[in-house]
Amino acid sequence: MEYDEDKVDEVVLALLYLTMFEDHGITRAWKGYDWAVLNRLYEKDWISDPKGKAKSLCLTDEGKRLAGEFFLKYFGRGMA
């Protein structure tokens, strides 16, 4: 099946927004997503390198900003 990888990347980053938390001044999120997607997010400089034993990953400042934007883009409700 062919699909738009950029859209998938945006939606996964938006879903990371749901599990974001601050840890000693670093924004982290749980990394239970497809490794290929996480690697693309890393290549786009939206997250830190996802490889490692930690169950969470770090979002870059740009990734944190975009996560909120993409969350509203895909899941926000229109203003009534």
N, C-alpha and C positions, 0 to 999 in steps of 0.2 A: 504494500500500500504506500502510495506517495502522500506526503503531507508537508505543510509549510513549517519547517523547523524553527523559523524565527517566531512564528505565532506560538508554537509550543514553548519556546524559551521564555517568551513574555508571560505566558500563563503560569509556568512553573515558578518564575520569579515572583509573580503575583501571589501564588500560593505560599511561597516562603514567607511572605508578609504576615500570613496568619500565625506563624510560629516564631516570629522574631522576638528576641529578648536581649537585654543588655547584660553583658558579663564583663565587669571591670572596664567599662567604657567602650567595649567592642560589641557591635551588633552581630548576633548569632542567630541561626535558625536550624531546625532539625533537618537532616539531609536524607530523608527517605524517598528519594526520587531516582529515576533512571540515570545511570552513570554517564551515558552519552550526552544527556541534556545537561547534567551538572558540569561536565567537561566543557561544553559549549559556553555555558554561563561564565566559567573560569576564563576561557579564551576571550570573551567579551569584556573581561575585567569587572564583572558584576559581583563575583564572589572570590574568596580565596581558594587556593588549591583544595579540592574536596577529598583528595586522597589522604588517608590516615585512619587511625583507630577511633578518633573522636566521633561521636554520634551527631555532632552539629558542625556547621561550617560558619565562616565569617563572611559577612556582606561588606563590600567596599562602600564608600560614601555614595558613589554613583549608583551602585546596586540597591542600596537602601532607599534612595530617592525614587529610582525607577520602580521598585517593588510597590511602593505606595501608589504611584501613577498607574501602573498596569493593573493593580487591584481595582482601582476605581474605574478604569477603562473597561475591564471585563466583567466586573461583578457589582459595580456601583448602581444605585437606583437613581433615576432621574429626579430632578427637583420638582416637587409638586406645586 
